[in-house]
Amino acid sequence: MLKVLDGFMDAAKTYTLFDYACLKIALITFGILLGVYFTEIFLRYTLAIWTVFIVSYAWIGYRTLVAYRKR
């Protein structure tokens, strides 16, 4: 399993900006599709989903704007 993950990480190191854009678009559209098909299930967990989003967004913002600048 670690070899597979290492292979993914090595491949990601060679991604271009266009590759990352395609990855993000694919993930966003997959999330939209899940939301469309499972609307009734996710409506009950709206607060939890917002909480996960805000925490992860804050973490990425911190890592991008604060932590990496200290290096």
C-alpha positions, -999 to 999 in steps of 0.1 A, spaced: 0 0 0 28 24 8 43 18 -27 10 28 -42 9 60 -22 45 68 -30 37 63 -66 8 88 -63 30 113 -46 58 110 -72 32 115 -100 17 145 -82 52 161 -80 52 163 -118 17 178 -121 13 211 -140 -11 239 -131 -35 225 -157 -33 190 -141 -42 205 -107 -70 225 -123 -85 193 -138 -81 175 -105 -100 202 -86 -127 204 -113 -131 166 -111 -134 167 -73 -158 196 -73 -181 180 -98 -180 147 -80 -191 165 -48 -219 182 -67 -230 149 -81 -230 133 -47 -250 162 -33 -276 159 -61 -281 122 -57 -280 121 -19 -297 154 -10 -321 139 16 -293 122 34 -270 152 35 -297 177 46 -297 162 81 -260 168 85 -257 203 71 -242 217 103 -216 189 105 -207 194 68 -203 232 73 -181 226 104 -158 202 85 -156 227 56 -148 257 79 -122 238 99 -104 223 68 -105 257 50 -90 274 81 -63 247 83 -54 251 46 -54 289 49 -32 287 80 -7 263 63 -7 284 31 -5 319 46 13 314 79 32 282 83 49 281 49 60 317 51 80 309 83 103 285 64 
